[in-house]
Amino acid sequence: MPSSIEQILSSYNDHAPLAQASTIPATWYVDPRIAELERLSVFSKTWQLVARTDQLQAPGEFVTSTVAGEPVVVVRGNDGVLRAFYNVCRHHAAAVVTQPCGKASLLHCPYHGWNYGLDGSLKGMPEFEGVENFDRSKNGLVPIRVETWECFVFVNLDDHAAPLLQFLGGLVQRVAPLGISKLHYFDSRTYNIHCNWKVFVDNYLDGGYHVPHLHKDLNSVLDYKNYTIENEDRYSLQSSPLVASDENAAMESTRKGDRAWYFWQHPNLMVNCYEGYMDTNLVIPVDVDHCTVIFDFYFAGTGEAHREYNERSVNVGSGVQEEDLGICEDVQRGLKSRAYRAGRLSVRREAGEQLFHRLLAADLKRGLAQPSAAAD
């Protein structure tokens, strides 16, 4: 095994054409130094999905999250402006907002009772008389960049990062015709998986390679031979015509329309669309061997008349995910074997996976050159 993080990174050739390319080495999935470098140079530098716009419409509505290990709160101000802050009290570092979401007129720290306005300004500190050289105006919550796209709210811990729409690039125009903002949130499912977060992304980006073998019900409604992969900027689109099938009634009845659209946006967001349906998959690293994947499900109709159909559709999606869960955990075990170092890529199927590996390599190499990068 390479002894330094520089050697680990240099062991991957990110310039090889697809026909000659290999995956990133197994070391990248199992070395804690890579995981720490990813936290600093990938998840701390990219736009990360933290909420839905429908959760933050009225003044005082808030959502909390964690990004790259940092506690975050996003809140709609009384002036209608959406703001994000580190969810850390300036007194003794307790979390100011302790609920996942809700509505408040003030952000009240439960530890010592410090109060912050919805604009992050420090409003009050109990029993703080006599403290010298303390400037209340300089002790508000520390702000974070926040922007929206379609029905999603993103934050970025990097003050110098490009704006969200620039980061998304061509994805914005590609998604626009699908009208995803007209869909309504219905339900969420969370999966805690014993694998590195990149294993889940790789599985998603293999161009349907595993679908005929692992997802036979899903495969029955996809025109696998005409499954396409397109890469642009920092996203990959996998798409397939849909076909009629009588192999699985629930699958056939809930995956409607002319085409399936599967978008991946670097590094960890997936958006899957059918007619009248969308689910998002957000992959969150936990440690080198574990990740959490949050599925949010959206439908054209979410009233009581649509409940049975929507629940059936969610269960179909969950069934596919259960099939992926086992294989991802199996891959993580295999990545630790002395029998495996890296694998080759299918020219027909795995161009999206190569894009991911190239973007990741660029992020890590750039991050390693910075003073805050993970040390050996």
Salt bridges, closest charged atoms under 4 A:
ASP14 OD1 - HIS15 NE2 3.51
ASP14 OD1 - LYS365 NZ 3.48
ASP31 OD2 - ARG33 NH2 2.80
GLU36 OE2 - ARG39 NH2 2.80
GLU38 OE2 - LYS198 NZ 2.71
ASP54 OD1 - ARG52 NE 2.95
ASP79 OD2 - ARG83 NH2 2.67
GLU147 OE2 - ARG145 NH2 3.66
ASP187 OD2 - ARG189 NE 3.88
ASP202 OD1 - HIS357 NE2 2.90
ASP206 OD2 - HIS210 ND1 2.83
GLU230 OE1 - ARG174 NH1 2.88
ASP287 OD1 - HIS290 ND1 2.83
ASP289 OD2 - LYS336 NZ 2.92
GLU304 OE1 - ARG307 NE 3.46
GLU308 OE1 - ARG312 NH2 3.08
GLU311 OE2 - ARG307 NH1 3.52
GLU323 OE1 - HIS215 ND1 2.57
ASP324 OD1 - HIS210 NE2 3.28
ASP324 OD1 - HIS215 NE2 2.85
ASP330 OD1 - ARG333 NH2 3.56
GLU353 OE2 - HIS357 NE2 3.99
ASP363 OD2 - HIS266 NE2 2.73
ASP363 OD1 - ARG366 NH2 2.63
ASP376 OD1 - ARG33 NH1 3.67
